[in-house]
Amino acid sequence: MNRFLSFTFLILVSLSSYSQIEYSLNQIIDLAKDQSSVARQAETRKENRFWQYRFFRSNYNPQLALSGNVPGYNRDFLQNRLDDGTISFISREQTSSALNLGLLQPIALTGGNISVNSRVRQFDDITRDITQWNTTIVDVRLNQPIFAFNQLIWDKRIEPLRFEESKRSFVEEMEFVSRSSVERFFDYLDAQVNLQIATFNLANNDTIYNIEQGRYNIGTTSEDKLLQVELQLLRSRQDVAQANLDLQSARLALRTFIGLIEDQDFNLALPESIPEFVVEEQTALSYASSNRADFIAFERRRLEADRQVAQARGERFQMDLNASFGLNSAGNTLSQSYQDANNQQVFNLSLNIPIINWGRNEARMKTALANKKLTDFVIDQEEQNFEQEILTQVRQLDVLKQQIEISKKSDEVAQKRYEVAQNRYLIGKIDITNLNIALTEKDNAKRSYIGALRSFWTAYYDLRRLTLYDFVQNQLLYIPE
């Protein structure tokens, strides 16, 4: 018996020193958030959304642009009809250049734009040795759609919501990284514990086989029991081989996910310390509605549906007002073209009103209204589902805390029962079948305890992701700027 216990102790010591590095659950989560590929993708999406928002903001700022063509060259033959009706072709060679410097300011309130421009044009007829200049010293233009869909004002309502939604989505994505880390952490931990169990069982079964063989040699046990123990020993060897393979696969999956480069073995510490916190259902719902990106998305989607209705209404007919006032002049030289400037005025009101379009406008409008109604119904259902998900998660967390206490106690009882059964077997009070039953119950209780820990930590990080609130530290995971 002393020999058996000493051998078991050596096995446990060797397993405890299996790796020089031991990571806790929080360390694995921190590594995943810092260097995993999933976290970097989330960072990149966040950056992309930021620059999309900056692009949107630039639509409302004045734009200064220089445009034109410098130079333009043309050499060809021009058709010329003479007085007698005949046609002759004459050669021509010309150059032309144009530059326009314009300052454009969109008008978000009305959807139009106003611009201030200055232009200069030069024309040179090389064939006839004629040079002309035309300048517009200043030109103020107004372009204003009448009763049209105003894209600028709708974007101003929707895009800030989209940007705020993206910032909250980033925090949710990082919490999802935490949750995924928990899954892979326990996948590895399961494999690690299974290897420990398999190795421990192999050592036990090897010792038991030697004991049974000694009993068989002195005639105190049957060949059937000896063969049963030998079969159990062979299965234990197979379990160790499979557990080693599973551990390597789980280690590779965890290492790949969190971005570990070093090819060094490591162990995981069992996260048995359960934080003390209380989550009220209404409190969780309040944090979720205040913080989650989904609730921002609900508002954005409703506005987008309203925008479709407004766009359908604005496309019934088209009317545009264009007006400009400026000073321009012309001359044979550039300096002359800036002298004696004259008024330049343009006013134009264009319209396009369909008379008969076979119900096209009505169909477009009805479609937009139906889509808006459908969006409202879908969002109402999603809000109910979301609320139900929060309530279920809070209630589940309370149950899981109780399960951890029960499964931990069961693990301790099963371990104690196995030790008693082992001692009774060694002194011949029970047979190998009862010892194997106690061994199986011990292993199942350990796995059940780890499974309860997995369920709790998964549910905890799910609740953090759903509410964007840390109930242990009592702080928001996202603070609006």
C-alpha positions as CSV (number, residue, x, y, z in Angstrom):
1,M,0.0,0.0,0.0
2,N,2.8,2.4,0.8
3,R,4.5,1.5,-2.5
4,F,1.2,2.3,-4.3
5,L,0.7,5.7,-2.6
6,S,4.4,6.7,-3.2
7,F,4.1,5.9,-6.9
8,T,0.9,7.9,-7.1
9,F,2.5,10.9,-5.3
10,L,5.4,10.8,-7.8
11,I,3.0,10.9,-10.7
12,L,1.1,13.9,-9.3
13,V,4.4,15.7,-8.6
14,S,5.6,15.1,-12.2
15,L,2.3,16.4,-13.6
16,S,2.4,19.5,-11.5
17,S,5.8,20.4,-12.9
18,Y,4.9,19.4,-16.4
19,S,5.3,23.0,-17.6
20,Q,7.3,26.0,-16.3
21,I,4.6,28.5,-17.4
22,E,1.1,28.6,-16.0
23,Y,-1.5,31.0,-17.3
24,S,-4.7,32.1,-15.6
25,L,-8.0,32.8,-17.3
26,N,-7.5,36.6,-17.1
27,Q,-4.0,36.3,-18.6
28,I,-5.3,34.3,-21.5
29,I,-8.0,36.9,-22.1
30,D,-5.5,39.8,-21.9
31,L,-3.2,38.1,-24.4
32,A,-6.1,37.5,-26.8
33,K,-7.3,41.1,-26.6
34,D,-3.7,42.4,-27.1
35,Q,-2.4,40.2,-29.9
36,S,-4.9,37.8,-31.3
37,S,-5.9,38.0,-35.0
38,V,-9.6,38.5,-34.1
39,A,-8.7,41.5,-31.9
40,R,-6.6,43.0,-34.6
41,Q,-9.4,42.6,-37.1
42,A,-11.7,44.4,-34.7
43,E,-9.2,47.2,-34.3
44,T,-8.9,47.5,-38.1
45,R,-12.7,47.7,-38.5
46,K,-12.8,50.4,-35.8
47,E,-10.2,52.4,-37.7
48,N,-12.0,51.9,-41.0
49,R,-15.3,53.2,-39.5
50,F,-13.5,56.2,-38.0
51,W,-12.2,57.2,-41.4
52,Q,-15.6,56.6,-43.0
53,Y,-17.1,59.0,-40.4
54,R,-14.3,61.6,-41.2
55,F,-15.2,61.3,-44.9
56,F,-18.9,61.9,-44.0
57,R,-18.0,65.0,-42.0
58,S,-16.0,66.4,-44.9
59,N,-19.1,66.5,-47.0
60,Y,-20.3,69.6,-45.0
61,N,-17.0,71.5,-45.2
62,P,-16.1,74.0,-47.9
63,Q,-14.1,72.4,-50.7
64,L,-11.4,74.4,-52.6
65,A,-10.4,72.9,-55.9
66,L,-8.4,73.8,-59.0
67,S,-9.5,72.3,-62.3
68,G,-8.9,72.8,-65.9
69,N,-6.8,71.6,-68.9
70,V,-3.3,72.9,-69.5
71,P,-2.8,72.8,-72.4
72,G,-5.1,71.5,-75.0
73,Y,-3.8,71.1,-78.6
74,N,-5.7,70.5,-81.8
75,R,-4.5,70.2,-85.4
76,D,-6.9,69.0,-88.1
77,F,-8.8,70.0,-91.2
78,L,-12.0,71.9,-91.0
79,Q,-14.9,71.5,-93.4
80,N,-15.8,74.9,-95.0
81,R,-18.8,75.5,-97.3
82,L,-18.2,78.3,-99.8
83,D,-20.7,80.8,-101.2
84,D,-21.2,78.7,-104.4
85,G,-22.1,75.7,-102.3
86,T,-18.9,73.8,-102.7
87,I,-17.0,72.4,-99.7
88,S,-13.4,72.9,-99.1
89,F,-11.2,71.7,-96.3
90,I,-8.8,74.1,-94.6
91,S,-6.1,73.3,-92.2
92,R,-6.2,74.7,-88.6
93,E,-3.9,74.4,-85.6
94,Q,-5.1,75.7,-82.2
95,T,-4.3,75.5,-78.6
96,S,-6.5,76.2,-75.7
97,S,-6.1,76.3,-71.9
98,A,-8.5,76.8,-69.0
99,L,-8.1,77.0,-65.2
100,N,-10.9,77.3,-62.6
101,L,-10.4,78.0,-58.9
102,G,-13.6,77.3,-57.0
103,L,-14.7,77.3,-53.4
104,L,-17.8,75.1,-53.0
105,Q,-19.9,75.1,-49.8
106,P,-22.8,72.6,-49.5
107,I,-25.9,73.8,-47.8
108,A,-27.1,71.0,-45.5
109,L,-30.3,72.7,-44.5
110,T,-31.6,72.9,-48.1
111,G,-29.6,70.3,-49.9
112,G,-28.1,72.8,-52.4
113,N,-24.7,74.3,-52.7
114,I,-23.1,77.7,-53.2
115,S,-19.8,78.4,-54.9
116,V,-17.4,81.2,-55.6
117,N,-15.2,80.7,-58.7
118,S,-12.5,82.5,-60.7
119,R,-11.7,81.4,-64.2
120,V,-9.2,82.2,-66.9
121,R,-9.3,80.8,-70.5
122,Q,-6.8,81.2,-73.3
123,F,-7.3,80.5,-77.0
124,D,-4.5,80.6,-79.6
125,D,-5.2,80.1,-83.3
126,I,-1.7,79.4,-84.6
127,T,-2.8,79.2,-88.2
128,R,-4.2,82.8,-88.2
129,D,-1.8,84.1,-85.4
130,I,-4.7,85.1,-83.1
131,T,-4.6,85.0,-79.4
132,Q,-7.5,85.7,-77.1
133,W,-8.1,85.6,-73.3
134,N,-11.3,85.4,-71.3
135,T,-11.5,85.8,-67.6
136,T,-14.1,85.6,-65.0
137,I,-12.8,87.6,-62.1
138,V,-15.4,86.3,-59.7
139,D,-18.5,84.2,-60.1
140,V,-21.0,83.3,-57.4
141,R,-23.2,80.4,-58.2
142,L,-26.2,78.8,-56.4
143,N,-27.6,75.4,-57.2
144,Q,-30.7,74.5,-55.3
145,P,-33.0,71.5,-55.9
146,I,-36.7,72.4,-55.2
147,F,-38.8,69.9,-53.2
148,A,-36.1,67.2,-53.7
149,F,-34.7,64.6,-51.4
150,N,-32.1,66.1,-49.2
151,Q,-29.3,63.6,-48.8
152,L,-27.2,65.9,-46.7
153,I,-29.7,66.4,-43.9
154,W,-30.5,62.7,-43.7
155,D,-26.9,61.7,-43.5
156,K,-26.4,64.2,-40.7
157,R,-29.1,62.4,-38.7
158,I,-27.9,58.8,-39.5
159,E,-24.1,58.8,-39.9
160,P,-23.4,60.0,-36.3
161,L,-25.6,57.2,-35.1
162,R,-23.7,54.7,-37.3
163,F,-20.4,56.0,-35.9
164,E,-21.5,55.7,-32.3
165,E,-22.8,52.2,-33.1
166,S,-19.4,51.2,-34.5
167,K,-17.6,52.4,-31.4
168,R,-19.9,50.3,-29.2
169,S,-19.7,47.4,-31.6
170,F,-15.9,47.5,-31.1
171,V,-16.2,47.0,-27.4
172,E,-18.7,44.2,-28.0
173,E,-16.3,42.6,-30.4
174,M,-13.6,42.7,-27.7
175,E,-15.9,41.2,-25.2
176,F,-16.6,38.5,-27.8
177,V,-12.9,37.9,-27.9
178,S,-13.0,37.4,-24.2
179,R,-15.8,34.9,-24.5
180,S,-14.0,33.0,-27.2
181,S,-10.9,33.0,-25.1
182,V,-13.0,31.3,-22.3
183,E,-14.1,28.6,-24.7
184,R,-10.6,27.8,-25.9
185,F,-9.2,28.1,-22.4
186,F,-11.5,25.4,-21.2
187,D,-11.0,23.3,-24.3
188,Y,-7.3,23.2,-23.3
189,L,-8.1,22.8,-19.6
190,D,-10.4,19.8,-20.4
191,A,-7.6,18.2,-22.4
192,Q,-5.1,19.0,-19.6
193,V,-7.3,17.5,-16.9
194,N,-8.1,14.5,-19.1
195,L,-4.4,13.8,-19.5
196,Q,-3.9,14.1,-15.8
197,I,-6.8,11.7,-15.2
198,A,-5.6,9.2,-17.8
199,T,-2.1,9.3,-16.5
200,F,-3.2,8.8,-13.0
201,N,-5.5,6.0,-14.0
202,L,-2.7,4.3,-15.9
203,A,-0.5,4.3,-12.9
204,N,-3.3,3.0,-10.7
205,N,-4.3,0.2,-13.2
206,D,-0.6,-0.8,-13.6
207,T,-0.3,-1.2,-9.8
208,I,-3.6,-3.0,-9.6
209,Y,-2.6,-5.4,-12.3
210,N,0.6,-6.2,-10.4
211,I,-1.5,-6.8,-7.3
212,E,-4.0,-9.0,-9.1
213,Q,-1.3,-10.9,-10.8
214,G,0.3,-11.6,-7.4
215,R,-3.1,-12.8,-6.0
216,Y,-3.6,-15.0,-9.0
217,N,-0.2,-16.6,-8.5
218,I,-1.1,-17.5,-4.9
219,G,-4.7,-18.6,-5.9
220,T,-6.7,-15.9,-4.2
221,T,-8.3,-14.5,-7.3
222,S,-9.6,-15.9,-10.6
223,E,-8.2,-15.6,-14.1
224,D,-11.3,-13.8,-15.1
225,K,-10.6,-10.9,-12.7
226,L,-6.9,-10.8,-13.8
227,L,-8.0,-10.5,-17.5
228,Q,-10.5,-7.8,-16.5
229,V,-7.7,-5.8,-14.8
230,E,-5.3,-6.4,-17.8
231,L,-8.0,-5.1,-20.2
232,Q,-8.5,-2.1,-18.0
233,L,-4.7,-1.4,-18.1
234,L,-4.7,-1.6,-22.0
235,R,-7.6,0.8,-22.1
236,S,-5.7,3.2,-19.8
237,R,-2.7,3.2,-22.1
238,Q,-5.0,4.0,-25.1
239,D,-6.6,6.8,-23.0
240,V,-3.2,8.3,-22.3
241,A,-2.3,8.3,-26.0
242,Q,-5.6,9.9,-27.0
243,A,-5.4,12.5,-24.2
244,N,-1.9,13.5,-25.3
245,L,-3.2,14.0,-28.9
246,D,-6.2,16.0,-27.7
247,L,-3.9,18.1,-25.5
248,Q,-1.6,18.9,-28.4
249,S,-4.6,19.9,-30.6
250,A,-6.1,22.1,-27.9
251,R,-2.8,23.7,-27.2
252,L,-2.3,24.5,-30.9
253,A,-5.8,26.0,-31.1
254,L,-5.3,28.1,-28.0
255,R,-1.9,29.2,-29.1
256,T,-3.1,30.2,-32.6
257,F,-6.1,32.1,-31.2
258,I,-4.2,34.2,-28.7
259,G,-1.2,34.7,-31.0
260,L,1.5,33.0,-28.9
261,I,4.7,32.6,-31.0
262,E,6.9,30.9,-28.5
263,D,6.8,27.1,-28.9
264,Q,6.9,26.5,-25.1
265,D,4.6,24.2,-23.2
266,F,2.3,25.8,-20.7
267,N,-0.4,24.8,-18.2
268,L,-3.6,26.6,-17.3
269,A,-4.7,27.4,-13.7
270,L,-8.2,26.3,-12.8
271,P,-10.3,29.5,-12.3
272,E,-12.0,28.4,-9.1
273,S,-12.2,31.9,-7.6
274,I,-15.8,33.0,-8.4
275,P,-16.3,36.7,-8.0
276,E,-19.0,37.9,-5.7
277,F,-21.6,40.1,-7.4
278,V,-25.3,40.5,-7.6
279,V,-27.1,41.3,-10.9
280,E,-30.6,42.6,-10.8
281,E,-32.7,41.9,-13.9
282,Q,-33.9,45.5,-14.4
283,T,-30.4,46.8,-13.8
284,A,-29.0,44.6,-16.5
285,L,-31.8,45.7,-18.9
286,S,-31.0,49.3,-18.1
287,Y,-27.3,48.9,-18.9
288,A,-28.0,47.0,-22.0
289,S,-30.5,49.6,-23.4
290,S,-28.0,52.4,-22.5
291,N,-24.8,50.8,-23.8
292,R,-25.5,48.2,-26.5
293,A,-24.8,49.0,-30.1
294,D,-28.1,47.2,-31.0
295,F,-30.2,49.9,-29.5
296,I,-28.4,52.5,-31.5
297,A,-28.9,50.3,-34.5
298,F,-32.6,50.1,-33.8
299,E,-32.8,53.9,-34.0
300,R,-30.6,54.1,-37.1
301,R,-32.6,51.5,-38.9
302,R,-35.9,53.4,-38.2
303,L,-34.3,56.6,-39.6
304,E,-33.1,54.7,-42.7
305,A,-36.6,53.5,-43.3
306,D,-37.9,57.1,-42.9
307,R,-35.2,58.2,-45.3
308,Q,-36.4,55.7,-48.0
309,V,-39.9,57.2,-47.6
310,A,-38.5,60.8,-48.0
311,Q,-36.4,59.7,-51.0
312,A,-39.4,58.1,-52.7
313,R,-41.4,61.3,-52.0
314,G,-38.6,63.5,-53.4
315,E,-38.3,61.5,-56.6
316,R,-41.9,62.2,-57.8
317,F,-40.7,65.2,-59.9
318,Q,-37.5,67.2,-60.3
319,M,-37.0,70.9,-60.2
320,D,-33.7,72.7,-59.9
321,L,-32.8,76.4,-59.5
322,N,-29.5,77.6,-60.9
323,A,-28.4,81.2,-60.6
324,S,-25.1,83.0,-60.8
325,F,-23.7,86.5,-60.8
326,G,-20.1,87.5,-61.7
327,L,-17.8,89.8,-63.5
328,N,-16.0,88.8,-66.7
329,S,-14.1,90.3,-69.5
330,A,-12.0,89.4,-72.6
331,G,-8.9,90.7,-74.4
332,N,-5.9,89.9,-76.6
333,T,-3.6,89.7,-73.6
334,L,-4.1,88.4,-70.0
335,S,-3.8,91.9,-68.5
336,Q,-6.4,93.3,-70.9
337,S,-8.9,90.5,-70.0
338,Y,-8.9,91.8,-66.4
339,Q,-9.9,95.3,-67.5
340,D,-13.4,96.8,-68.1
341,A,-15.2,93.8,-66.5
342,N,-18.9,93.4,-67.3
343,N,-21.7,91.8,-65.3
344,Q,-22.3,88.1,-66.0
345,Q,-25.7,86.9,-64.9
346,V,-27.4,83.5,-65.3
347,F,-30.8,82.3,-64.0
348,N,-32.3,79.0,-64.8
349,L,-35.2,77.0,-63.4
350,S,-35.3,73.4,-64.8
351,L,-38.1,70.9,-64.1
352,N,-39.1,67.4,-65.0
353,I,-42.7,66.5,-64.1
354,P,-44.0,63.1,-65.3
355,I,-47.5,63.3,-66.7
356,I,-48.3,59.7,-67.2
357,N,-46.0,57.0,-65.7
358,W,-48.5,54.2,-65.1
359,G,-48.4,54.4,-61.3
360,R,-44.6,54.4,-61.0
361,N,-44.4,57.1,-58.4
362,E,-47.3,55.5,-56.3
363,A,-45.6,52.1,-56.4
364,R,-42.3,53.6,-55.3
365,M,-44.0,55.4,-52.4
366,K,-46.1,52.4,-51.3
367,T,-43.0,50.2,-51.4
368,A,-41.1,52.6,-49.1
369,L,-44.0,52.8,-46.7
370,A,-44.3,49.0,-46.6
371,N,-40.6,48.6,-45.9
372,K,-40.9,51.1,-43.1
373,K,-43.8,49.2,-41.6
374,L,-41.9,45.9,-41.9
375,T,-38.8,47.5,-40.3
376,D,-40.9,48.7,-37.3
377,F,-42.3,45.2,-36.8
378,V,-38.9,43.5,-37.1
379,I,-37.3,45.9,-34.7
380,D,-40.1,45.5,-32.2
381,Q,-39.6,41.8,-32.3
382,E,-35.8,42.1,-31.9
383,E,-36.2,44.3,-28.9
384,Q,-38.4,41.7,-27.2
385,N,-36.0,39.0,-28.1
386,F,-33.1,41.1,-26.8
387,E,-34.9,41.7,-23.5
388,Q,-35.6,38.0,-23.1
389,E,-32.0,37.2,-23.8
390,I,-30.8,39.5,-21.0
391,L,-33.3,38.1,-18.5
392,T,-32.4,34.6,-19.4
393,Q,-28.7,35.3,-19.0
394,V,-29.1,36.9,-15.6
395,R,-31.2,34.0,-14.3
396,Q,-28.8,31.5,-15.7
397,L,-25.9,33.1,-14.0
398,D,-27.5,32.7,-10.6
399,V,-28.2,29.0,-11.3
400,L,-24.7,28.4,-12.5
401,K,-23.2,29.8,-9.3
402,Q,-25.2,27.2,-7.3
403,Q,-24.1,24.4,-9.8
404,I,-20.5,25.3,-9.1
405,E,-20.9,24.8,-5.4
406,I,-22.7,21.5,-5.9
407,S,-20.3,20.1,-8.4
408,K,-17.3,21.2,-6.3
409,K,-18.7,19.4,-3.3
410,S,-19.5,16.4,-5.5
411,D,-15.9,16.4,-6.7
412,E,-14.6,16.3,-3.2
413,V,-16.9,13.6,-2.1
414,A,-16.1,11.4,-5.2
415,Q,-12.4,11.9,-4.5
416,K,-12.8,10.8,-0.9
417,R,-15.0,7.9,-1.8
418,Y,-12.4,6.7,-4.3
419,E,-9.6,6.8,-1.7
420,V,-11.8,4.8,0.7
421,A,-12.6,2.3,-2.1
422,Q,-8.9,2.0,-3.0
423,N,-7.9,1.3,0.6
424,R,-10.6,-1.3,0.9
425,Y,-9.5,-3.0,-2.4
426,L,-5.9,-3.2,-1.2
427,I,-7.0,-5.1,1.9
428,G,-9.3,-7.3,-0.1
429,K,-12.7,-6.0,1.2
430,I,-14.1,-5.1,-2.3
431,D,-13.4,-6.4,-5.8
432,I,-12.0,-4.6,-8.8
433,T,-15.5,-3.9,-10.3
434,N,-16.5,-1.7,-7.3
435,L,-13.1,0.0,-7.4
436,N,-13.6,0.8,-11.1
437,I,-17.1,2.2,-10.3
438,A,-15.6,4.6,-7.7
439,L,-12.8,5.6,-10.2
440,T,-15.3,6.4,-12.9
441,E,-17.4,8.5,-10.5
442,K,-14.3,10.3,-9.4
443,D,-13.4,11.2,-13.0
444,N,-16.9,12.2,-13.9
445,A,-17.2,14.4,-10.9
446,K,-14.0,16.2,-11.8
447,R,-15.1,16.8,-15.4
448,S,-18.5,17.9,-14.2
449,Y,-16.9,20.5,-11.9
450,I,-14.8,21.9,-14.7
451,G,-17.9,21.9,-17.0
452,A,-19.7,24.0,-14.4
453,L,-16.8,26.5,-14.3
454,R,-16.8,26.7,-18.1
455,S,-20.6,27.4,-18.1
456,F,-20.3,30.1,-15.4
457,W,-17.4,32.0,-17.0
458,T,-18.9,31.7,-20.5
459,A,-22.2,33.1,-19.2
460,Y,-20.4,35.9,-17.2
461,Y,-18.6,37.2,-20.3
462,D,-21.8,36.8,-22.3
463,L,-23.5,39.1,-19.8
464,R,-20.6,41.6,-20.1
465,R,-21.0,41.6,-23.9
466,L,-24.8,42.0,-23.7
467,T,-24.7,44.9,-21.2
468,L,-21.2,46.4,-21.8
469,Y,-20.9,46.6,-18.0
470,D,-18.5,45.0,-15.6
471,F,-20.5,43.8,-12.6
472,V,-17.5,42.8,-10.7
473,Q,-15.7,46.2,-10.9
474,N,-19.0,48.1,-11.1
475,Q,-17.9,50.1,-14.1
476,L,-18.9,50.7,-17.7
477,L,-17.0,48.9,-20.4
478,Y,-17.8,51.8,-22.8
479,I,-18.0,55.4,-22.0
480,P,-19.5,57.7,-24.7
481,E,-17.3,60.5,-25.7
